[in-house]
Amino acid sequence: MRQGLGAKLGIGWRLHGDGGTPRPGDAVAPDERLSWGRTIGLGAQHVVAMFGATFVFPVLMGLDPNLAIMVSGVATILFLLIVQGKIPSYLGSSASFVGAVTVIRAGGGDSSAVTGAILVCAFVLGAVGLLVHFLGTRAIHRILPPAVSGAVVMLIGFNLAPVVAETYWPQDQWVALFTMMIVLAASVLLRGFWGRIAVFLGLASGYALSWAFDAAFGPITAPDADGNVSTHLRLDLSGVGDAPWFGLPQFHAPSFDLAAIVVVLPAVIALIAENTGHVKAVEQMTGSRLDGSLGRAIFADGFASALSSAVGGPPTTTYAENIGVMAATRVYSTAAYWVAAIVAIAFGLCPKFGAVIAATPGGVLGGITVVLYGMIGLLGAKIWVESQVDFADPVNLLPLAAGLVAGIGGVSLQITPSFEFSGIALGTLVTLIGYHVLRAARARRT
């Protein structure tokens, strides 16, 4: 009975071979594991792979990175339990909300309004997961065809370009430039696992470079994140010494604002596309049929994001970085993800660790975001290419073109004196409604 329950929850791992290093060409299945020593080592690799992005995105959204690291571990455990161990994945902080959160904060919204909007979005994502589970994937593809989902993902990424140019890059343009070059070089020139953690390598290198510039050239006179020009050190570690080694992260309750919710909701489309792509990638690697688990995966992501935002944390999503680690090692064991999740929870309970993260120089974030935001945007183009979207068809071309310009250009539509659609929200509406209205009109005409 106990073994049956463990298998049902995805925690009844069988030993692969003798538990030693797999033979060349062998793959370790999700329900298998190596020796616990090797499994802990693999779990450490997954921690490194998710680490950079998992704390960068909360920093960009103005949320507590310590809490983000901790809830990523909790979210991963919940995800693995809900999908019954069939989809080995790590749930880290999502990038898809950064643009919307930037808009909310620019409009005067605080962290409470941000997490409240994310919480609503998470419930919607969870509901979509239930629909997919009970009705199948066809309904999602009908409402969000590749032409539409690709456009929404693209505008979410490219809408962030002004944030890089106006907020992060000016804080230290030279550190930003060097950090960007390190990320680009590491991702292209390094092989296997090291290439997959290019963002983390860029963060660590930029951190060290900022310290070296302070030692060699002294303080910099430049704007801070709020645009106020002052003379200051690039890397200020004064808060690290005062932070305790052990303590709880900064929890806070959400609040709900309609304008903020409307701005965030388009990210659901990006998360559906992201989860679907990652499940397909795992399916291809493991040779397992996972169509029946897609709804569980989307629901699990929504449930984990709801739990995270309810206590003040960021939204979560399955991580391509960790899928890359699996591709490099051919070890798909979910036991390694349990190890990574437990380590992340321990990190989240160390405020001194959080203080080190919070001290990340603005120039380093500038170099990282110029790459990451562009990558998010180009994921939309990747959806178009893989789905062979026909842009000779005006139903595809015209509403997408209008939606992208409206969303990326910051076009606004004033509804009432205190409420408007703009940016990502307006671009998504133009794309989604325009596509389906034109498609229905053409079908009726013919």
Number of C-alpha atoms within 10 A of each C-alpha: 6 8 11 11 11 14 16 15 16 22 21 18 19 16 15 19 14 9 16 14 12 16 8 7 6 12 19 21 20 21 21 21 24 24 14 15 11 15 22 19 14 22 23 18 20 26 24 19 27 27 20 23 23 25 24 26 24 24 20 18 21 17 22 23 29 30 28 31 31 25 30 34 27 20 30 28 23 17 28 25 17 21 22 20 24 25 27 28 29 31 30 31 31 21 26 26 27 24 25 28 25 18 20 23 16 10 11 8 16 15 21 20 23 30 30 24 27 34 31 21 24 30 20 18 26 25 17 20 27 19 18 23 19 11 12 16 17 11 13 17 13 10 12 19 20 23 26 28 27 26 28 31 29 27 27 32 25 22 26 24 17 12 19 18 15 15 18 28 25 19 27 23 18 18 25 27 18 18 30 26 16 21 24 17 14 20 20 12 11 13 11 14 21 17 22 24 26 24 29 22 20 27 24 15 18 28 23 13 19 25 18 14 17 16 11 9 8 14 15 16 14 17 20 20 15 9 13 9 13 12 12 15 17 28 21 16 16 11 13 18 11 11 16 13 14 14 12 12 21 14 15 14 14 21 15 16 15 11 18 23 22 19 25 25 22 24 27 24 19 24 25 24 24 22 20 18 15 20 23 17 16 23 16 12 15 22 10 13 13 17 16 14 19 24 27 24 32 32 28 28 30 32 25 28 32 28 21 27 28 21 20 27 34 37 32 32 31 27 21 22 25 25 22 20 23 24 18 14 15 18 23 26 28 28 26 27 28 22 21 28 27 19 18 25 19 14 20 26 20 20 23 21 18 24 21 17 20 19 16 21 25 26 29 31 28 28 29 31 25 21 17 19 23 17 15 20 23 19 19 24 20 15 23 20 14 9 13 11 18 13 13 9 9 14 19 21 16 17 25 25 15 15 29 26 15 25 28 22 17 17 15 16 13 10 9 8 6 7 12 16 20 22 26 36 27 24 30 31 19 19 26 22 14 20 23 19 13 16 14 12 10 11 9 8 6 5
